[in-house]
Amino acid sequence: MASLADVDAVTLFGEDTPEALIRAVRPDVLVKGADYTEETVVGAPFVRSYGGRVVLADLTPGFSTTGTIRKMGGAD
C-alpha cells in the first residue's frame, strides 16, 4: 500500500478500532471497502466534520488484503 503514489502513509494500530489514530492523523480521505456503508465506517463523521472525504472502494472478487498477506507468507 505504501508504494502507491496516492498513499502518504501506512500505519498499524493495536486498538479495536482506528478512531484514535484517525483523530490524530486527520486524513483528507478515509478509504474503506465497499462492503461497508459510510454510516458504519469508524471515524467517518469526524473526517467529514473538517471537510475530509470518506470513499468506499469497490471490491474485486478474488482480491483481498487477507489473500495478499497469505500469498506473501504472512498468514495461514
Buried (B, 14 or more C-beta within 10 A) or exposed (E): EEEEEEEEEEEEEEEEEBEEBBEEBEBEEBEBEEEBEEEEBBBBEBBEEEEBEBEBEEEEEEEEEEEEEEEEEEEE
